[in-house]
Amino acid sequence: MSDRDRDLERLLAVQDLDTSIVQLQHRRDGLPEALGLSRVEAQLRALAAEEADAAARRASLAASQTELEEQIAALTERRKAIEQRMYAATSSSGRDLQAMSDEVRHLTDRRAELEEQELAVMLDQDPVEAELAALRARGAPLEQRAEELRAQVAQAQSEMDGELAEATAARATEAAQLPTGLADRYETLRARLKGTGAARLIGNRCDGCHLELSSVEVEKIRALPPGGIATCEQCGRILVPV
Ligand SMILES: [Zn+2]
């Protein structure tokens, strides 16, 4: 085997490795498990938004309840104070006592109103609590599924990372042995032609662009003098007869 044939064979090996590396990266980026995971994660995000909304409504109801409880406590205090004054006011006039008694009745009525409001606010919280429980129940299996998928993605990616590292190392070894001129030409073509800089000539067909070459052209390529490098006249890739 001539030096040129050895170089071209090595060039094809580099090309094949480059193709495998690109395919591996593509598969790694588009793992079905990763796709499934992003779907589950989107569902979880939607659930979390619903849960945050319900939690905000619950918090607002709880704040209303606290406020009503404070108002009720203040009314109770005021009524107690007036009642104490009434019982202690042996010397008070009948009119004062009447005024105080009216005030106590007014406070009692007002407190009853507030207590009714508080009860309504407490009842309003029940459906929100149920909603939150339902959302959490829906989230639990999704969380579990996401965990499983995350583990599967990590496992598949680590396997592919291993394959990628192997292919990248093999590629570097092969490429280091190529003559600089040929390697540079290959890299330039590869960058320009969707990752394929070198193609096999199979019969009279270029394996890079899949077009057939004229038989005259094929004859010329097969009869190239030592050191000569053929190029596909249609796609411009380095052409290696096999
Ligand atoms: Zn071609």
Boltz pocket constraint, residues with backbone or C-beta under 6 A from the ligand:
constraints:
  - pocket:
      binder: B
      contacts: [[A, 199], [A, 206], [A, 207], [A, 208], [A, 209], [A, 210], [A, 211], [A, 232], [A, 233], [A, 234], [A, 235], [A, 236], [A, 237]]
      max_distance: 6.0
